[in-house]
Amino acid sequence: MVAGLEPAAELDADVLGSPAGISLRDVERTYRMGEVNVPALRGVSLEIAPGEFVAVMGPSGCGKSTLLSLLGGLDRPTAGEIRVGDRAISREGDGALAEYRLRNVGTIFQSFNLIASLTARDNVELPMTLAGVPRRRRAQRARRLLDMVGLGTRAGFRPSRLSGGEQQRVSIARALANSPSLILADEPTGNLDAESGASVLAQLERLHAAGATVVVVTHDPEVAERADRVIRLRDGQVVSDDAPSRAQAGGAGGAVRGGRIAALEAFRLGARGVGRRKLRTSLSAAGVAIGIAAMVVIVSFAIGVNNSLTGSLRAAGQLQQVTVTSPITSAGPAAHKPMTVGSLARLRSLPHVTDAWGSGEIQGSLSPASGGSLFTSAFSLSPLNEIPAITSKFLVSGRMPVADSATETVVSQTSLARLHLTTRTAPGQVLTFRGAYSGGLGQSGAVPPAGVEPPLRLRIVGVASAVATGASADEPIVLALPYRTFLDYWAQLSAANHWTGDEFGSITLVADSPGTVSTVHDESTHLGYRATTAQDFLRGFSQFLSYLATGLGGLGGLALLVACLGIANTMYTAVLERTREIGILKAIGARRRDIRNLFLAEAGSIGIIGGVVGVLIALGLATIGNTALQRFARSQGLLIDLTVFEVTPLLVGGAIALATTFSALSGLLPAVRASRLDPSAALRHD
């Protein structure tokens, strides 16, 4: 038994296609070397019958390998015609020749030409992958072919772990992957020892016996002795042919079967190249990650702030509110619009208004139980039915007043030190407030200071955070009074001092739906008032955020652009380093489109890696930022959710898609260059 052959392994019926006959008519091939034309073949005419085993011999440079390249569709003749089966391959374009190499030709190379990064099984599956054979079917066939050449137990080994004879047998199994009708072998034993060479020759004889058309280029007489016929070349011409063909060219050489490599398989195959140059790939992916991380953080900030603000306004019920004030004009008091109880009633009667209330402020003095007099500012709360639940989260201690007419108050946390109180001791303390000034306008200008200051005894029931009241340590003590309590005290104060000024500094109207806010706004302005809405603020703020995100996002985009240049450089280098591999792929039937897609997939994979890493970095930074803000809020006594960095699923998907697209586009030119390489020249590249 010949070494390397499994005695039980038989050739299955579908290992080979119908044998193809070959016809050459006056074939010439001339190469251009600078300014000199170098002829490789001169008027070669041959007939090779289907199922014939032919050896082509001759000295180096006689045109043997050129002839084999022409028969395999790796090259085209300068003149003449070549027919394989019923197709004239000498006249076909690149795409048709790639299809011919994939479906009809199995080539066995002297230097094996296995792809080093793939296992023996993967190398055998490669032609079937290009042909679009489903994964399970090609795995089964690859296993059968490797068993047939005696390498079933070494299917998972890479070429570097196989001997020369084993690599050549893998090459034979790969050549049979798509059931070819023509087997071409270029010095198949040239790089092997005697035992391995004998094994390979036995395989070729076995294929011939099964009916294959076999053409072997060799300079070894022992190889030629195994052939039915020996053709000798010298200086590009046939000088002897010891057994002319006994039949005309025929067979199924023009058959085209099956589909083509699926997009997912092309991506998977191309992505495997990412791991070959770990340092360069890591650096390129790192650049993409930095750019994507910067862009995601910036956009997530814009989204988070906008959503947080919108959520806060919605929770506070402000999205359906219209704030009405007297217009500020150069005409002064003469243009003043009253902000009184009567004005409130008029505005409440507008269409689509479901509720309305006024907001006012009185400045005066405060007499705590400990004695003394402190400058104080008292303002009115909204009616209890309009105070949102979220307000309680701004309380450091205590509660809100229980009724609109209760003589209770909430004080600012910053006021406690001057009142000699703490958040624990403040609730329950009694204060006496005396109003002295009004922030409103009278009929003829500013309201004068109060001559009579009636007392208002108030019990502290809650302490509000400084953030909620907007007060600082050097500002007046701030009191929040229940709505009806404020109005009643205002009426008492204005009656005692004969004030005719406005009760309110502003009036809040509630629309019956978000869609009617603009109508309420327009009706208010039609009455001469100045009206503002939270929606107006949101639109302006959102526009500001979009400008900010666009400007800052440009920095991330610049980093991404620099990274893409790095990817382009990486891919150009990959093309140079893998020129021979590209030649191998083309030799087994890969089209230009396939080569281009493989390199685009590799470039896109770098983008995916960079995009995923960039998103993870952005998620980490967003988490850190949100956590820091939450701690700050709690340190200020706020129990609200401050999420200003919001990384949404759509943002994650968009960022990864953007990174992938930019990276793939960066690899486009290198991919096109790779796809245009001449297969025969690429195979000769070192």
Buried (B, 14 or more C-beta within 10 A) or exposed (E): EBEBBBEEBEBBEEBBBBBBBBBBBEBBBBEEEEEEEEBBBBBBEBBBBBBBBBBBBBEEBBBBBBBBBBBBBBBBBBBBBBBBBBBBBBEBEBEBBBBBBBBBBBBBBBBBBBBEBBBBBBBBBBBBBBBBBEBEEBBEBBBBBBBBBBBBEBBEBBBEEBEBBBBBBBBBBBBBBBBBBBBBBBBBBBBBEEEBBBBBBBBBBBBBEBBBBBBBBBBBEEBBEBBBBBBBBBBBBBEEBEEEBEEEBBBBBBBEEEEBBBEEBBBBBBBBBBEBBEEBBBBBBBBBBBBBBBBBBBBBBBBBBBBBBBBBBBBBBBBBBBBBBBEEEEEEEEEBBBBBBEBBEBBBEBEBBEBBBBBBBBBBBBBBEEEEEBEBBBBBBBBBEBBBEBBEBBBBBBEBBEEBBBBBBBBBBBBBEBBBBEBEEBBEBEBBBBBBBBBBBBEEEEBEEBEEBBEBEBBBBBBBBBBBBEBEEEBBBBBBBBBBBBBBBBEBBBEBBEBEBBBBBBBBBBBBEEEBBBBBBEBBBEEEBBBBBBBBBBEEBBEEBBEBBEEBBEEBBEBBBEBBEBBBBBBBEBBEEBBBBBBBBBBBBBBBBBBBBBBBBBBBBBBBBBBBBBBBBBBEBBEEBBEEBBEEBEEBBBEBBBBBBBBEEEBBEBBBEBBBEBBBBBBBBBBBBBBEBEBBEBBEEE
